[in-house]
Amino acid sequence: MADISVNNQLLGQRLAMDVTQLESIKTVNRHDPNAGLGQAAEEFEALFLHMMLKTMREASGPSELFDSHERDTLMSMHDEQLARHMATKGIGLAEQLVQQLKQPQK
């Protein structure tokens, strides 16, 4: 039971639609272009994973038993949060982006 509350606290700290996260990346990036690169790459990885989950869910077709607008909204929110969590663990995409885009130090 304690594991569930810890996981909920961690997920609550970084909601899928956290606009302040993007603003902090912009601020950090103004001073040092490489500093915000890791965060931006992780955000991109989360967006990529969300699109992948959404496409997979659409490909499975609608469920006649549980088909409703409310369920679709809930599943979309769930997929966004799941993608965010998966991106923190990483699938390797963010690391590859950082490696490709990192600017040499002057």
Secondary structure as GFF3:
##gff-version 3
##sequence-region A 1 106
A	DSSP	alpha_helix	2	13	.	.	.	ID=ss1
A	DSSP	alpha_helix	19	31	.	.	.	ID=ss2
A	DSSP	alpha_helix	37	59	.	.	.	ID=ss3
A	DSSP	alpha_helix	69	89	.	.	.	ID=ss4
A	DSSP	alpha_helix	93	101	.	.	.	ID=ss5
###
